[in-house]
């Protein structure tokens, strides 16, 4: 299983980015998928997550990003996106996508955010820097 994140970069405050998480050898639609982030000197924190498609594709966001970030699936492309709007300097971090290895499970979703140990597969991360 290999995850690849992309879409990070440098953006000014108030700007937008869309992160992508794709996988080989793994059908993302059958699993809970999450985005986490880690800023220098801080612990990894959960950002957003989405349940498997057959479980309804329910989404959950941490309070810091509610109303600004949206997680979504494109099953035809086997990709999960994180649309980030109204970005702030405090959103600067390395962003990771992760998957719960148990198909159709919701145990790694609520209450959100969950401990990173609830997720089994991780990508290498994509850097997001919000700065003027």
N, C-alpha and C positions, 0 to 999 in steps of 0.2 A: 504494500500500500504506500503510495507516494502522493502527498499533497503539495500543491504549488500555489502560493499566494502571489498576487500581482496587483498593481494599481497604486501603490504608494508613491509618495513624492513630497515635494516642497510646495506648500500652498499658503497664501496669505490668510489671516484671520477673516472669517466670514465666507471663505471659499468652500468648495466641494471636491470630494474625491469619491471614486467608486472602487472598492477593493473586490477582487475576485479570488475565489478558492476553487481550484479544479483538482480532480483526482484521477489517477490511473489505477486500474485493477480494483476499483471500489465504486459502487453505485451510491452516490451521496443521498439519493432520494429516500433510501430505506433507513437512514440513520439520523439521529439528532446531531446537528452541526452547530458549532459555536464559534464566535469570534472573541478572542481575548487580546489584551494589550499589556505591554510592560514598558514602563518608562524607566530611565536610568535611576538606579538606587531604590526602586519601588518593587513591590510584589506584583506578580501577574494578576490581572483582574479581568473578570468576565465583562464583556460589553453587550453582546446580543446573542441570542440562540434561536433555533428554529427546530420544531419537531419534524419527524419523518412525514413524508407526504401522506402516507396512509393513516397517520395519526392526526391529520388535519393541518399540518404545516403551521401550527401555532407558534407565535413569536413572543419573545420576552426581551426586554431591554433594561439595562441598569439605569438608575435614576439620572445619572449624569448625562446620558445621551438621549433620553426620551424626548420625542418630538424633533430630534435632529438626525438620528441614524435610523436606517431601515434595513433589516436583513430579509433576503428573499432568495428563492430558488429558481433556477432554470433547468428543469430536469432533462430537457432535450440536449442541453450542452453539458450536463453533469457538473454544474457549477453553482456555487452559492455566492451571493454578492452581499457586500455591506456598503450601502449608499450613505455617505457621510456629508451632511450639509451644515451650514453655519459653524464651521470648524473654529475651534478656539486653541490658543497656545497650549492649554492643559490637555488637549487631545494628542499632543506629540508623544509618540511611543512606537515601539515595534509591535505590529499587529499580526496575530497568529490565527489561523483557523484550526479547528480541532473536531474530532468525531468520537462519539461514544460507540464502542465496538459492538454493543448489543443492539441488534436490529429492532426497530420500532419502539425502543425504550423511551420513556419520558422521565426516568429517574434522574437524569443528568440535566433536567430543565428547571424544575421548580422545587423549592423557591430559588429564583434567580437573583443574584449570580451564584453559581456553584463553584466549589473548589476545583481548581484545574485538575486535580487527581481523579475527578469523575470522568475525564476524557482520556482516551487511549491512544489516538493517532493525532499527530501534530505536524504542521508544516514548519518551514524554516523562518517564516515571518517576512513581512514587508514593512519598510520604515515609512512612517507618516510624520512629517515635520510641519508644524503650523507656526509661521513666523513672518513678520513684516520686514 
